[in-house]
């Protein structure tokens, strides 16, 4: 039941069990992941259950948010600004997350220790050709950034057909990027176990790939509920677009530092 609308622009959310249940699901995922990395029997089952439980809780939570925004119309202009500001803070926290990987990379590459031979990349590491799949993936992500912007403009103009096409092209490009990334991992000449370079490379690009999957899911959900959006009320889609542009920018930094600079160092 909705609270009686107050005489202010804020919406006071009714008591919800989903934050508590979602926290519990995240705890189960963390336990399952740690057990899986230590090769404990039954760990994969715990991890799978935790992920399934987490997906279910998030689905119920987001369902309630969609109801509030679309059917109950309680997201006033003020509420929309607050939601956008909250998402901007989330992206700032993600920037800090990736900053740690870049810091580790530059710390190790600009002053390589004697333990790795005082050279960077370490001996035995065969880096990728920056002008192969990495460059292709860069063009794919940049193009997807254009298509998601195209979708946004089509939405603000109320062009239904172009909205659908923009979503589909963006999702297709995102899947294409992920496929090429997996192909690159499969044919890599080093692994995450190959010292500091392997650890940094796979952690940075792997987490970026995870963010691409999250962003793809984000955009797919927006595509499925595109009829909910109006020209002046589409906070969910705006957040998805901002998130996708963030993914694009992070990849540009990854390409320049981890791919291009290392390619030049080896040649």
C-alpha positions in Angstrom: 0.0 0.0 0.0 1.2 3.5 -0.8 1.6 6.1 1.8 -0.8 9.1 1.6 1.0 11.6 -0.6 2.6 14.2 1.7 2.9 18.0 1.1 6.5 17.9 -0.1 8.2 16.6 -3.3 9.8 13.6 -1.6 8.5 10.0 -1.6 8.7 8.2 1.7 9.2 4.5 0.8 7.0 2.0 2.6 8.8 -0.6 4.7 10.5 -3.1 2.4 12.2 -6.5 3.1 14.3 -6.5 -0.1 17.3 -4.6 1.3 17.7 -7.1 4.1 17.2 -10.1 1.9 19.5 -8.7 -0.8 22.3 -8.2 1.8 21.9 -11.8 2.9 22.1 -13.0 -0.8 25.3 -11.0 -1.3 26.8 -12.6 1.8 26.0 -16.1 0.5 27.6 -15.1 -2.9 30.7 -13.9 -1.1 31.0 -17.1 0.9 30.4 -19.3 -2.1 33.0 -17.4 -4.1 35.7 -17.7 -1.4 34.9 -21.4 -1.0 35.1 -21.9 -4.8 38.5 -20.2 -5.0 39.7 -22.5 -2.3 38.3 -25.5 -4.2 36.0 -26.6 -1.3 33.6 -29.3 -2.2 30.0 -28.0 -2.8 31.2 -24.4 -3.2 29.8 -24.1 -6.7 26.4 -25.1 -5.5 26.6 -22.4 -2.7 27.7 -19.8 -5.3 25.0 -20.7 -7.7 22.3 -20.6 -5.0 23.6 -17.2 -3.8 23.5 -15.7 -7.4 20.1 -17.1 -8.0 18.8 -15.8 -4.7 20.4 -12.4 -5.3 18.8 -12.2 -8.8 15.4 -13.0 -7.3 15.7 -10.4 -4.6 16.9 -7.7 -7.0 14.0 -8.5 -9.4 11.5 -8.0 -6.6 13.2 -4.8 -5.4 13.4 -3.3 -8.9 9.8 -4.3 -9.6 8.7 -2.2 -6.7 10.8 0.8 -8.0 9.3 0.4 -11.5 5.8 0.4 -10.0 6.5 3.5 -8.0 7.9 5.4 -11.0 5.6 4.1 -13.8 2.2 3.3 -12.2 2.1 5.2 -9.0 3.7 8.4 -10.4 5.4 9.2 -7.1 8.8 10.1 -8.6 8.4 13.9 -8.8 11.0 16.1 -10.5 12.8 16.5 -7.2 12.8 12.7 -6.7 14.2 12.2 -10.2 17.1 14.6 -9.5 17.8 12.7 -6.3 17.9 9.4 -8.1 20.2 10.8 -10.8 22.5 12.3 -8.2 22.6 8.9 -6.3 23.6 7.2 -9.6 26.3 9.7 -10.2 27.8 8.9 -6.8 27.6 5.2 -7.7 29.6 5.9 -10.9 32.2 8.0 -8.8 32.6 4.9 -6.6 33.2 2.8 -9.7 35.8 5.2 -10.9 37.6 4.8 -7.6 37.4 1.1 -8.0 39.1 1.1 -11.4 41.6 3.8 -10.2 43.0 1.1 -7.9 43.9 -1.1 -10.8 45.5 1.7 -12.8 47.5 2.7 -9.7 48.7 -0.9 -9.4 49.6 -1.0 -13.1 51.6 2.2 -13.1 53.3 1.4 -9.7 54.5 -1.9 -11.1 55.4 -0.7 -14.6 57.2 2.6 -13.8 59.3 1.1 -11.0 59.5 -2.7 -11.7 61.1 -4.5 -8.8 64.1 -6.9 -8.9 61.8 -9.8 -8.2 60.3 -9.5 -11.7 63.7 -8.8 -13.3 63.5 -5.0 -13.1 61.7 -4.9 -16.5 58.2 -4.4 -17.6 56.4 -6.4 -18.9 58.2 -9.2 -17.1 60.2 -11.8 -19.0 58.1 -14.5 -20.6 55.0 -12.3 -21.0 53.9 -12.0 -24.6 51.5 -9.0 -24.8 48.6 -8.7 -27.2 48.8 -6.9 -30.5 47.1 -3.6 -29.7 46.0 -3.2 -33.3 44.2 -6.5 -33.5 41.1 -7.4 -31.4 41.7 -4.7 -28.8 41.5 -1.9 -31.4 38.5 -3.6 -33.0 36.8 -3.8 -29.6 37.6 -0.1 -29.0 35.7 0.8 -32.2 32.8 -1.5 -31.2 32.4 0.2 -27.8 32.7 3.7 -29.3 30.1 2.9 -31.8 27.8 1.5 -29.1 28.3 4.8 -27.3 27.0 6.6 -30.4 24.0 4.2 -30.7 22.9 4.6 -27.0 23.1 8.4 -27.5 21.1 8.1 -30.7 18.5 6.1 -28.7 18.4 8.9 -26.1 17.7 11.5 -28.6 15.1 9.4 -30.3 13.4 9.0 -26.9 13.4 12.7 -26.2 11.8 13.3 -29.6 9.3 10.5 -29.2 10.4 8.5 -32.3 9.3 5.0 -31.3 10.8 3.0 -34.2 14.3 4.7 -33.8 14.2 4.0 -30.1 13.8 0.2 -30.7 16.5 0.2 -33.4 18.9 2.1 -31.2 18.4 -0.3 -28.3 18.9 -3.4 -30.6 22.1 -2.0 -32.2 23.6 -1.2 -28.8 22.8 -4.6 -27.3 24.2 -6.3 -30.5 27.4 -4.3 -30.2 27.7 -5.1 -26.5 27.4 -8.9 -27.2 29.9 -8.6 -30.0 32.4 -6.9 -27.7 32.0 -9.6 -25.0 32.5 -12.3 -27.6 35.7 -10.9 -28.9 36.9 -10.4 -25.3 36.3 -14.1 -24.5 38.1 -15.1 -27.8 41.0 -13.0 -26.7 41.2 -14.6 -23.3 41.0 -18.1 -24.9 44.0 -17.3 -27.1 46.1 -15.4 -24.6 49.7 -16.5 -24.1 49.7 -15.8 -20.4 47.2 -16.4 -17.5 46.2 -14.6 -14.3 48.8 -16.8 -12.5 51.7 -15.2 -14.4 52.9 -12.8 -11.8 51.9 -9.2 -11.3 51.3 -8.5 -15.0 48.9 -11.4 -15.4 47.0 -10.4 -12.2 46.6 -6.8 -13.1 45.7 -7.5 -16.7 43.0 -10.0 -16.0 41.6 -8.2 -12.9 41.3 -4.9 -14.8 40.0 -6.2 -18.1 37.9 -8.9 -16.4 36.1 -6.5 -14.1 35.6 -4.3 -17.1 34.1 -7.2 -18.9 31.8 -7.8 -15.9 30.7 -4.2 -16.1 30.0 -4.6 -19.8 27.7 -7.6 -18.9 25.9 -5.5 -16.2 25.5 -2.6 -18.6 24.2 -4.9 -21.3 21.6 -6.3 -18.9 20.8 -2.7 -17.8 20.1 -1.7 -21.4 18.2 -4.9 -22.2 15.9 -4.3 -19.2 15.4 -0.7 -20.5 14.6 -2.1 -24.0 11.9 -4.4 -22.5 10.3 -1.6 -20.6 10.8 1.1 -23.2 7.0 1.7 -23.3 7.3 2.9 -19.7 9.5 5.8 -20.6 8.2 9.2 -21.7 10.0 12.2 -23.2 10.5 13.9 -19.9 10.6 10.9 -17.5 13.1 8.2 -18.3 15.5 8.2 -15.3 16.2 4.4 -15.7 17.3 4.8 -19.3 19.4 7.9 -18.5 21.2 6.0 -15.8 21.8 3.1 -18.2 23.2 5.5 -20.8 25.5 7.1 -18.2 26.7 3.7 -17.1 27.5 2.7 -20.6 29.4 5.8 -21.3 31.4 5.2 -18.1 32.2 1.6 -19.4 33.4 3.2 -22.7 35.7 5.7 -21.0 37.2 3.0 -18.8 38.0 0.9 -21.8 39.7 3.8 -23.6 42.1 4.1 -20.6 42.6 0.3 -20.5 43.3 0.2 -24.2 45.9 3.1 -24.0 47.7 1.8 -20.9 47.4 -2.0 -20.9 47.3 -2.7 -24.6 48.9 0.1 -26.6 51.7 1.1 -24.2 52.6 -2.5 -23.6 52.6 -3.2 -27.4 55.0 -0.3 -27.9 57.2 -1.6 -25.0 57.5 -5.0 -26.7 58.2 -3.6 -30.1 
